[in-house]
Amino acid sequence: MELVSKLQGLQNMGKPVRVGIVGCGQMGTGMAHAVNRITGMRIDCLADINVELAIKAFKSMGYTDIVAVDSVAKAQKALEAGSKVVTDNAMILVELDNIDANVDVTGVTDIGAKLAYNSIMNRKPIIMLNVETDITVGYYLNQLARKMNTVYTVASGDEPGVCKMLYEQARLMGFEVVTLGKGKNNVIDYAASKDTPYILEEAAGKAMSPKMLAAFKDGTKTMVEMCAVANATGMVPDVEGMHGAKVEIEDLASKFIPREDGGILSQRGVVDYSTGKVAPGVFAIVYTDDKKMRADMKFMSGKEGPYYLQYRPYHLCNIETPQSIAEAVVLGERTITASEVHADVVCKAKRDLKAGQKLSDIGGSDWYGVIIRHEDQRQQNYLPIGIASNAVLKTDIKMGENIKLDQVAVNSDSFVYKLYELQKEML
């Protein structure tokens, strides 16, 4: 791969990879700091709806020559003068000749869809730390990017990218991948929302968005992450919402396997998660019936097989994202993208909901996400979480019921919905 030496070469030529980031919360600011430390990469432009956060991020890296802009022309001029640029208009970044790639760290599906689409149309690589957008319209965006001869990819460091790494390694060693999974460090609290008192307190202590923290606590983020893995690999949830069994590391290879072999699965080739002491790691359960491979595995790992655990005890989120940026710009490679649509994350009511009510966004008090197979979503017409925000209920919904598309009036003017409709035509 030789990415480090290739980046050094770009630095020596005075042509470092110039990066723009959209979203300057905890993750976006952390990633900016990582990029700022890498030889051959440079962070030049930050965008956030609250431009003060972007300014604060640059100042935290020691920069003082920071220019706020409201147009492409002003941004170009400031960058050419050697200034760092901030803006509250993310769409400026996609048109800048001075930027080689953009990273979306917003977590908002409509913004992510617009940013990705316009980056692709400007033939500028786009790296997504916005997995919510990917599971909604990632297949369409991936196909469009390939047609436009550019790169659309979900980032390394988040669980989907690290799971895909384990999947690729296992396949390249001749193993069958039976399960891909992640650890979840808490039991799901389906009632958690951005207004729940303990969520507000914990979010403040972690300098984190209450909305995003609630989406982790209510399980939606886990569903989203493993849906992205499913769509990239062809693996599927064994049951709605996955099993989520509490299994410790040493028992993963005996539990996340088919029932006929003593496990909990009804099939092979699934995505799942564990609430045992696996987090912040990810895992693959792999299989071989080859006698020589099993003998070699016994010699090298001490394990009998035929099921084996491949475990990475960490994922470093935004800190690992620069690798995806470098791979996209320097090598034209993708970390993880939707090759097909094998799974969806749909809305399940957190509480009784009334007709006429407008649905909240992810991390709100109205719904949480559950992963299901795509064929089930199409048959049952369930509402995907990526187009749920601001949808208006046509009928009452009971707590615990999956919300159906024909039970809501979605915001058909949103950009993500328009791409979703285009994607449906391709499937």
C-alpha positions as CSV (number, residue, x, y, z in Angstrom):
1,M,0.0,0.0,0.0
2,E,2.8,2.4,0.9
3,L,0.5,5.3,1.7
4,V,2.9,6.9,4.1
5,S,5.7,7.1,1.5
6,K,3.3,8.3,-1.2
7,L,2.1,11.1,1.1
8,Q,5.7,12.0,1.9
9,G,6.3,12.2,-1.8
10,L,3.3,14.6,-2.2
11,Q,4.6,16.7,0.6
12,N,8.1,16.8,-1.0
13,M,6.5,18.1,-4.2
14,G,4.5,20.7,-2.3
15,K,1.2,19.0,-3.2
16,P,-0.3,17.6,0.0
17,V,-3.8,16.2,0.0
18,R,-6.0,19.2,0.9
19,V,-9.0,18.3,3.0
20,G,-12.3,19.9,3.8
21,I,-14.5,18.8,6.7
22,V,-18.2,19.4,7.2
23,G,-19.3,19.2,10.8
24,C,-17.1,20.5,13.7
25,G,-18.5,18.7,16.7
26,Q,-16.5,16.2,18.7
27,M,-15.7,13.9,15.8
28,G,-15.1,16.5,13.1
29,T,-12.8,18.5,15.3
30,G,-10.9,15.4,16.4
31,M,-10.4,14.3,12.8
32,A,-9.2,17.8,11.9
33,H,-6.5,17.5,14.5
34,A,-5.5,14.1,13.2
35,V,-5.2,15.3,9.6
36,N,-3.2,18.3,10.8
37,R,-0.5,15.9,12.2
38,I,-0.1,13.9,9.0
39,T,2.8,14.6,6.6
40,G,1.3,14.9,3.1
41,M,-2.1,16.0,4.2
42,R,-3.5,19.4,5.1
43,I,-6.7,20.7,6.6
44,D,-7.7,23.9,4.8
45,C,-11.5,24.4,5.1
46,L,-14.0,23.6,7.8
47,A,-17.8,24.0,7.5
48,D,-20.4,24.0,10.3
49,I,-23.9,25.5,10.6
50,N,-22.4,27.2,13.7
51,V,-19.4,28.8,12.1
52,E,-18.0,29.6,15.6
53,L,-17.4,25.9,16.1
54,A,-15.3,25.8,12.9
55,I,-13.3,28.9,14.0
56,K,-12.8,27.3,17.4
57,A,-11.5,24.1,15.8
58,F,-8.9,25.9,13.8
59,K,-7.8,27.9,16.8
60,S,-7.4,24.7,18.8
61,M,-4.8,23.6,16.2
62,G,-2.9,26.9,16.7
63,Y,-4.1,28.7,13.5
64,T,-4.9,32.4,13.7
65,D,-5.2,33.4,10.0
66,I,-8.8,32.3,9.7
67,V,-11.3,33.8,7.2
68,A,-15.1,33.3,7.2
69,V,-16.6,33.2,3.7
70,D,-20.0,33.1,2.1
71,S,-19.1,32.3,-1.5
72,V,-16.8,30.1,-3.5
73,A,-14.9,33.1,-4.9
74,K,-14.1,34.4,-1.5
75,A,-13.0,31.0,-0.3
76,Q,-10.7,30.5,-3.3
77,K,-9.1,33.9,-2.7
78,A,-8.6,33.2,1.0
79,L,-7.1,29.8,0.4
80,E,-4.8,31.1,-2.3
81,A,-3.5,33.7,0.2
82,G,-2.7,30.9,2.6
83,S,-5.5,31.5,5.0
84,K,-7.7,28.8,6.6
85,V,-11.3,29.0,5.6
86,V,-14.5,28.6,7.6
87,T,-18.1,28.8,6.4
88,D,-21.7,27.9,7.4
89,N,-22.4,26.8,3.8
90,A,-21.1,23.3,3.3
91,M,-21.9,23.4,-0.5
92,I,-19.0,25.9,-1.0
93,L,-16.6,23.1,-0.3
94,V,-17.7,20.9,-3.2
95,E,-16.8,23.6,-5.7
96,L,-13.4,24.5,-4.4
97,D,-10.5,23.8,-6.7
98,N,-8.2,24.1,-3.7
99,I,-9.8,21.1,-1.9
100,D,-9.0,17.5,-3.0
101,A,-11.5,15.7,-0.8
102,N,-14.4,16.4,1.6
103,V,-15.4,14.5,4.7
104,D,-19.0,14.6,6.0
105,V,-19.2,14.3,9.8
106,T,-22.7,15.7,10.2
107,G,-24.8,12.6,10.8
108,V,-27.7,14.4,9.1
109,T,-29.1,12.5,6.1
110,D,-30.3,15.4,4.1
111,I,-27.1,17.3,4.4
112,G,-25.1,14.2,3.8
113,A,-27.0,13.4,0.6
114,K,-26.6,16.9,-0.8
115,L,-22.9,17.1,0.1
116,A,-22.1,13.6,-1.3
117,Y,-24.1,14.2,-4.5
118,N,-22.6,17.5,-5.2
119,S,-19.1,16.3,-4.4
120,I,-19.5,13.5,-6.8
121,M,-20.9,15.7,-9.6
122,N,-17.8,17.9,-9.1
123,R,-15.7,14.7,-9.3
124,K,-14.3,15.3,-5.8
125,P,-13.9,12.3,-3.5
126,I,-16.3,12.3,-0.6
127,I,-15.6,10.3,2.6
128,M,-18.6,9.7,4.9
129,L,-18.6,9.6,8.7
130,N,-22.3,10.0,8.1
131,V,-23.4,6.3,8.0
132,E,-27.0,7.3,8.3
133,T,-26.9,8.8,4.8
134,D,-25.0,5.7,3.5
135,I,-27.7,3.2,4.6
136,T,-30.4,5.3,3.0
137,V,-28.9,6.2,-0.4
138,G,-25.4,4.8,-0.3
139,Y,-26.0,2.4,-3.2
140,Y,-27.2,5.2,-5.4
141,L,-24.3,7.4,-4.5
142,N,-21.7,4.6,-5.0
143,Q,-23.0,3.8,-8.4
144,L,-23.1,7.5,-9.4
145,A,-19.5,8.0,-8.1
146,R,-18.2,5.1,-10.2
147,K,-20.0,6.5,-13.2
148,M,-18.4,9.9,-12.6
149,N,-15.0,8.3,-12.1
150,T,-14.6,9.5,-8.5
151,V,-14.8,8.0,-5.0
152,Y,-17.7,7.7,-2.6
153,T,-16.8,5.8,0.6
154,V,-17.7,5.3,4.2
155,A,-14.7,6.0,6.4
156,S,-12.3,3.7,8.1
157,G,-12.3,3.8,11.9
158,D,-16.0,3.5,12.4
159,E,-17.2,-0.1,13.0
160,P,-18.4,-0.6,9.4
161,G,-15.0,0.1,7.9
162,V,-13.2,-2.0,10.5
163,C,-15.6,-4.9,10.0
164,K,-15.1,-4.7,6.3
165,M,-11.3,-4.9,6.9
166,L,-11.9,-8.2,8.9
167,Y,-14.1,-9.5,6.1
168,E,-11.6,-8.8,3.4
169,Q,-8.8,-10.4,5.4
170,A,-10.8,-13.5,6.1
171,R,-11.9,-14.0,2.5
172,L,-8.3,-13.5,1.4
173,M,-7.2,-16.3,3.7
174,G,-9.8,-18.7,2.2
175,F,-12.2,-18.6,5.1
176,E,-16.0,-18.4,4.9
177,V,-17.3,-15.5,7.0
178,V,-20.1,-16.7,9.2
179,T,-20.7,-13.6,11.3
180,L,-19.5,-10.1,11.3
181,G,-20.2,-8.2,14.5
182,K,-19.4,-5.4,16.9
183,G,-19.4,-4.9,20.7
184,K,-22.0,-2.7,22.3
185,N,-20.9,-1.3,25.7
186,N,-24.4,-0.9,27.1
187,V,-27.7,-2.7,27.1
188,I,-30.2,-0.9,24.8
189,D,-32.4,1.7,26.4
190,Y,-35.2,2.0,23.9
191,A,-36.7,5.0,25.6
192,A,-33.5,7.1,25.5
193,S,-33.9,10.5,23.8
194,K,-31.9,13.7,23.5
195,D,-34.1,15.2,26.2
196,T,-33.7,12.4,28.7
197,P,-31.9,13.8,31.8
198,Y,-29.2,11.2,32.1
199,I,-28.5,11.6,28.3
200,L,-28.1,15.4,28.7
201,E,-25.8,14.9,31.7
202,E,-23.6,12.3,30.1
203,A,-23.5,14.2,26.7
204,A,-22.3,17.3,28.5
205,G,-19.5,15.4,30.3
206,K,-18.4,13.9,27.0
207,A,-18.7,17.1,24.9
208,M,-21.0,15.1,22.7
209,S,-24.3,15.9,21.0
210,P,-27.2,14.6,23.1
211,K,-29.0,13.6,19.9
212,M,-26.1,11.4,18.9
213,L,-25.6,9.9,22.4
214,A,-29.3,9.0,22.5
215,A,-29.0,7.3,19.1
216,F,-26.2,5.1,20.6
217,K,-28.1,4.4,23.8
218,D,-31.4,3.4,22.0
219,G,-29.5,1.1,19.7
220,T,-30.1,3.0,16.4
221,K,-26.5,3.6,15.7
222,T,-25.6,-0.1,16.2
223,M,-28.4,-0.9,13.7
224,V,-27.1,1.7,11.3
225,E,-23.5,0.5,11.5
226,M,-24.3,-3.1,10.9
227,C,-26.6,-2.3,8.1
228,A,-23.7,-0.6,6.3
229,V,-21.7,-3.8,6.8
230,A,-24.6,-5.9,5.4
231,N,-24.9,-3.7,2.3
232,A,-21.2,-3.9,1.6
233,T,-20.8,-7.7,2.1
234,G,-24.1,-9.3,1.4
235,M,-24.5,-10.5,4.9
236,V,-27.9,-10.0,6.6
237,P,-29.5,-9.8,10.1
238,D,-30.6,-13.2,11.3
239,V,-33.6,-11.7,13.0
240,E,-35.1,-8.2,13.2
241,G,-32.8,-6.1,15.3
242,M,-30.2,-8.8,15.4
243,H,-29.7,-11.1,18.4
244,G,-27.5,-8.8,20.5
245,A,-26.6,-11.6,22.8
246,K,-24.4,-11.0,25.9
247,V,-21.3,-13.1,24.9
248,E,-17.8,-12.7,26.2
249,I,-14.8,-12.6,23.8
250,E,-13.7,-16.2,24.5
251,D,-17.2,-17.5,23.7
252,L,-17.9,-15.6,20.5
253,A,-16.8,-18.4,18.2
254,S,-19.1,-20.9,19.9
255,K,-22.2,-18.7,20.1
256,F,-22.4,-16.7,16.8
257,I,-22.5,-19.8,14.7
258,P,-25.4,-22.0,13.4
259,R,-27.8,-23.7,15.8
260,E,-26.9,-27.1,14.5
261,D,-23.3,-26.5,15.7
262,G,-24.4,-25.3,19.1
263,G,-24.8,-21.6,18.4
264,I,-27.7,-19.1,18.2
265,L,-28.0,-18.5,14.4
266,S,-30.6,-19.8,12.0
267,Q,-28.3,-19.3,9.0
268,R,-24.8,-18.4,8.0
269,G,-23.5,-15.1,6.8
270,V,-25.1,-12.7,9.3
271,V,-24.3,-9.3,11.0
272,D,-24.9,-9.0,14.7
273,Y,-23.6,-7.5,18.0
274,S,-22.7,-8.5,21.5
275,T,-23.3,-6.7,24.8
276,G,-20.5,-8.7,26.4
277,K,-17.1,-7.2,27.1
278,V,-16.3,-6.9,23.4
279,A,-16.6,-3.2,22.9
280,P,-14.9,-1.1,21.5
281,G,-13.8,-4.1,19.4
282,V,-15.3,-5.8,16.3
283,F,-15.2,-9.4,15.4
284,A,-15.5,-12.0,12.6
285,I,-16.4,-15.6,13.1
286,V,-14.9,-17.6,10.2
287,Y,-15.1,-21.2,9.1
288,T,-13.2,-23.7,7.1
289,D,-13.6,-27.5,6.6
290,D,-10.2,-27.8,4.9
291,K,-8.2,-30.3,7.0
292,K,-4.8,-28.7,6.2
293,M,-6.0,-25.2,7.1
294,R,-7.5,-26.5,10.3
295,A,-4.2,-28.2,11.1
296,D,-2.3,-25.0,10.4
297,M,-4.7,-23.0,12.6
298,K,-4.3,-25.5,15.4
299,F,-0.5,-25.1,15.1
300,M,-0.6,-21.3,14.9
301,S,-3.5,-20.4,17.2
302,G,-4.1,-23.4,19.4
303,K,-7.7,-23.5,18.3
304,E,-9.5,-26.7,17.0
305,G,-12.0,-25.0,14.8
306,P,-13.8,-25.4,12.4
307,Y,-15.0,-21.9,13.6
308,Y,-12.4,-19.3,14.5
309,L,-12.6,-15.8,16.0
310,Q,-10.8,-12.9,14.3
311,Y,-11.0,-10.0,16.8
312,R,-9.8,-6.4,16.6
313,P,-10.1,-4.9,20.1
314,Y,-10.6,-1.4,19.1
315,H,-12.0,1.0,16.5
316,L,-10.7,4.6,16.6
317,C,-13.5,6.4,14.7
318,N,-12.4,9.8,13.4
319,I,-8.8,9.2,14.2
320,E,-8.6,6.5,11.6
321,T,-10.5,8.4,9.0
322,P,-7.4,10.0,7.4
323,Q,-6.5,6.5,6.0
324,S,-9.7,6.5,4.0
325,I,-9.0,10.0,2.8
326,A,-5.5,9.0,1.6
327,E,-6.8,5.8,0.0
328,A,-9.5,7.7,-1.8
329,V,-7.4,10.6,-3.1
330,V,-4.0,8.8,-3.7
331,L,-5.1,5.3,-4.7
332,G,-8.7,5.9,-5.8
333,E,-9.9,3.1,-3.4
334,R,-13.0,2.8,-1.3
335,T,-13.0,1.6,2.3
336,I,-16.6,0.4,2.4
337,T,-19.6,1.1,0.1
338,A,-23.0,-0.5,-0.6
339,S,-22.5,-3.0,-3.4
340,E,-26.2,-3.8,-3.2
341,V,-29.1,-3.2,-0.7
342,H,-29.3,-6.2,1.6
343,A,-30.7,-4.6,4.7
344,D,-32.5,-1.4,5.9
345,V,-32.9,0.3,9.3
346,V,-36.6,1.2,9.9
347,C,-38.5,3.1,12.5
348,K,-40.1,1.5,15.5
349,A,-42.2,3.7,17.8
350,K,-40.7,4.6,21.2
351,R,-44.1,5.6,22.5
352,D,-47.7,5.9,21.4
353,L,-47.8,8.3,18.6
354,K,-50.8,10.3,17.3
355,A,-52.0,11.1,13.8
356,G,-50.9,14.6,12.7
357,Q,-47.7,14.4,14.7
358,K,-44.5,15.3,13.0
359,L,-41.8,12.7,13.6
360,S,-38.5,13.7,15.3
361,D,-35.0,13.0,13.9
362,I,-32.6,10.3,15.1
363,G,-32.1,10.4,18.8
364,G,-35.5,12.0,19.4
365,S,-38.4,10.8,21.5
366,D,-40.6,9.2,18.7
367,W,-38.7,6.3,17.2
368,Y,-35.6,4.1,17.3
369,G,-34.2,2.1,14.4
370,V,-34.2,-1.6,13.9
371,I,-32.3,-3.5,11.2
372,I,-34.2,-5.8,8.9
373,R,-33.6,-7.5,5.6
374,H,-34.3,-5.4,2.6
375,E,-36.7,-7.9,1.2
376,D,-38.8,-7.6,4.4
377,Q,-38.7,-3.8,4.2
378,R,-40.0,-3.9,0.7
379,Q,-42.7,-6.5,1.5
380,Q,-43.9,-4.7,4.7
381,N,-43.3,-1.2,3.4
382,Y,-41.6,0.0,6.5
383,L,-40.3,3.6,7.0
384,P,-36.5,3.8,6.6
385,I,-35.0,6.0,9.3
386,G,-33.1,8.1,6.8
387,I,-36.3,9.7,5.4
388,A,-38.3,9.8,8.7
389,S,-37.4,13.2,9.9
390,N,-40.3,15.6,9.7
391,A,-42.6,13.0,8.3
392,V,-46.2,13.6,9.4
393,L,-48.3,10.7,10.8
394,K,-51.5,9.9,9.0
395,T,-52.7,7.4,11.7
396,D,-52.0,6.6,15.3
397,I,-49.1,4.2,16.0
398,K,-48.7,2.1,19.1
399,M,-45.5,1.9,21.1
400,G,-43.3,-1.0,19.7
401,E,-44.9,-1.0,16.3
402,N,-42.9,-0.6,13.1
403,I,-44.0,2.5,11.3
404,K,-45.0,2.0,7.7
405,L,-44.5,4.3,4.7
406,D,-48.2,4.5,3.9
407,Q,-48.8,5.6,7.5
408,V,-46.9,8.9,7.1
409,A,-46.5,11.8,4.7
410,V,-42.8,12.0,4.2
411,N,-41.0,15.3,3.5
412,S,-40.9,14.7,-0.3
413,D,-39.0,18.0,-0.8
414,S,-36.0,16.8,1.0
415,F,-33.0,16.0,-1.1
416,V,-32.4,12.6,0.6
417,Y,-35.9,11.5,-0.3
418,K,-35.4,12.4,-3.9
419,L,-32.3,10.3,-4.0
420,Y,-34.1,7.5,-2.2
421,E,-36.7,7.4,-4.9
422,L,-34.0,7.3,-7.6
423,Q,-32.3,4.5,-5.8
424,K,-35.6,2.5,-5.6
425,E,-35.8,2.7,-9.4
426,M,-32.4,1.0,-9.6
427,L,-33.2,-1.9,-7.3
